[in-house]
Amino acid sequence: MTEPHWTTYLAALLTPTIAVFGASIAYHQWRTAQNKLKLDLFERRLSIYEAARDYLASVLTSGKTSQEAELKFLSGTRGAKWLFDDAIVQYLDNVLWHKICELGCIQSELEGLPAGEERSRNVHASADIRKWMVEQTSVLDKKFSPYLSLRH
């Protein structure tokens, strides 16, 4: 009985070795695809967060709302329902947007309104909403932080 030549052993080990390398490459490609998905999701979520934050910043710096800022808010937060849970969507659509509309209505009522009790009431209501919006900058961070934390 003769012993097999060393090339026979090498040939027998070659196929499993290639299979292990192929599986390793496939695993690394899968991990890269998963990380790319996380990055894409992060970027889309961040743009929605930035749209809300930018609106709040514009109101806090100018002291009033504008149609341009409102349109940027609406277009920037439009896809939130696909990327966040219902709590975030409700916050953006029902809480924050309603305050934005309320501020806009108060501002339009103030235009041309003579000095008096009604004007004072509207000015105070506008100031209350702006104070509320100051608080929302930290609320916004808390609500969005679970979705914008990068974890591996």
N, C-alpha and C positions, 0 to 999 in steps of 0.2 A: 504494500500500500504506500502510495507516494503522497507526500504532503502537498497541498495546493501552493501554488506560487504566490508571492506577496502581492502581485498585481490583482489576483483574484480577490484577496481581502480588501484591497483598495477599491476595486470596482464595486464590491458589495457595500462598502461604507459610503460611497459617493452619492447614491440616491437619497439615503436618509439625511446626509449632510446638506444636500441641496434643498430638501424639503424643510429642514430646520431654518435655513437661511431665508427661504421663501416665506415661511410662516412669520419669521421675525420682521421681514420687510412689510408684510401685510399688516401686522400689528402696529408698526410705526406709522404706516399710512392711515390706519384707522384712528390712531391717537391724534395725528395731525388734522384729520378731518373733524374730529370732535372739538379740538381747540379752535379751529377756524369757525365752527358753528357758534361756539361760545363767544368768540370775538365779534362775529357779525351780530349776534343777539345783543351783546353789550353795546355796540355802537348804535343800534336802532333804539334801544331803551334810553341810552344817554341823550340822543337827540330829542326825545320826548321830554325827558327831565329838563333839558336845557331850554326847550320852548316854554315850559311853565315857569322856570326860574327867570328867564329873560323877560317874560311878561311882568312878573312881580318886580323885577329890577327897574323896568321902564316906568312903572307906576310910582315906585318909591323914589326914583330920581326926579321925575317930572311933576309928581303930585297929582297926575290925572291919567286917564286912559285915552286911547285914541283908536280909531277904526283900524289903522295899520297894525298897531300892537295886538288888537283883538284878532285880526285875520291871521297874523303870525302865530298866535296862540292856537287858534282853531286848526290851522293847517299843520302846525308842528305836533299837535297831540292827536291828530286824526287816527292814527293806527294803534293807539293805546290798547284798544280792546283785543287786539291780536297778540300783544306782547306782555300784558300784565293781567293780574287777577281782577275780579270784580271790585274789590275795595279801592284799588288805584283808579279804575275807570270811573267809578261812582264819585270819587273825590274830584277828579278832573272835570267830569261832565256836569255833575249836580252841585257840588259844593263850590269849587273855584269858579266855574263858568257862571253860576248864578250870581256870585258876588261881583264878577266882572260886569255882567249885565246891569246889576243894581247900581254899580258905580257909574256906568255910562248913562243910565236914566237920570240919576241925580245930577250929573254934570250937565246934561242937556236941559234939565229943569232950571238949573242955576243961571243959564245964559239968558240975559235980559230980565232976570227977576230983580225987582227993586229991593232995596234994603228993607228989612222988616223981619217979622217973626218967622215967616215961611222960609225966607232965605237963610236965616240963622239955623233953622232946623235942618235944612238940606246941607248946609256947610258942616254941621256937626255929624250928620249921617255919613257924609263923604269922608270926614276925618276918621270916624269909627271904622269904616271899611278899609281905609288905608292903614290904620293901626292893625287891623285884623290881618291884612296882607303882609305886614312886617313880621308878624308871628308865623305866617305860613312859610316863610323861607326855611325855618328850622323844621316845621312839620313836613315840608316837602322832602327835606333831606332824610328824615326818619322813615317816611313812607317808601321812598325809592331805594334806600340803602340796601335792603336785602336783594334787590335786583341788579344793583350796580357794583356789588362786591365781587371782585375777581378771586375765585377759588380754583385750585387745581386738584 
